[in-house]
Amino acid sequence: MSAFADEWVPPEKPDVQAILNEASEDARDGKYENALAKHIWFHENANELEPSMSAVRLSFALADWHRLADVYPPAMEKLKSVRIATRDRFLANLEYKSSWEDFADLRALNRELQNDLDTVEVFKQVDERNPEVAERLYGLAEESLISAKEFDLCGKYIKPEKKVTRDLEIYKLERSHRIDAKHAEMMKEYRDKRFIEDASTLVALLVINDRKDEAESAAEKYKTVEADADFHDKLAKALDQALEGKLPDAR
């Protein structure tokens, strides 16, 4: 931050969302140094000051930072250096609670920089050094592991009974939430799509790892979900394909 202090310093009572908005506006106006300073500040402080922004921090905010990097090379240099620092910090502190947050950051940074294989490589190191931590982080790594066809490693950490129970509970809870009519259909589509993808991914991974009995049991439990007939038809078709060892296209 010190390199940019003459251009911009955060206010005494910063508005996290406002600063992120300003970073985008500064980038559009060609005020690249200010934009970068605000992106750095947001990435370093958003979680502590406004925890509800955590998902935005690792998605829209990183995408905006990357767009700035396309026209302003120092932004790319800093984005890469943040990734390296996050990686190093994570690998140096596997025994601490913060490892989950650091790995989530690393996965998001790697994804933004199209470097998913690094997520796989880092998870393999965790698997070798601290399987207990690897088990806790597996959900974050799963998509990257599947893309890299590391199915044996996936098989080591999938816990079908626990996963099915959790997926059913979350789906039931989300269905109970009241959503305004304007967004209800969109949220239902997202919720249903995610549940079907998660269910068929677990079942397919079990089949791929020669755990067919567990796959069939998981599929039957997933079918007990409370939902409408159209959803159940889509779920049944996806699970039938998964029982043949076919992962969903989204994976």
RARA-V666779 format. One record per helix or strand. SS is the DSSP state (a for helix, b for strand). FROM is the first residue (numbers start at 1). LEN is the number of residues. Records with the same first field share a line. If there is no record, write none. Layout:
# RARA-V666779
SS: FROM-LEN + FROM-LEN
This chain:
# RARA-V666779
a: 2-3 + 16-13 + 32-18 + 51-7 + 60-12 + 73-20 + 99-14 + 116-14 + 131-17 + 151-7 + 160-17 + 181-28 + 212-11 + 229-14
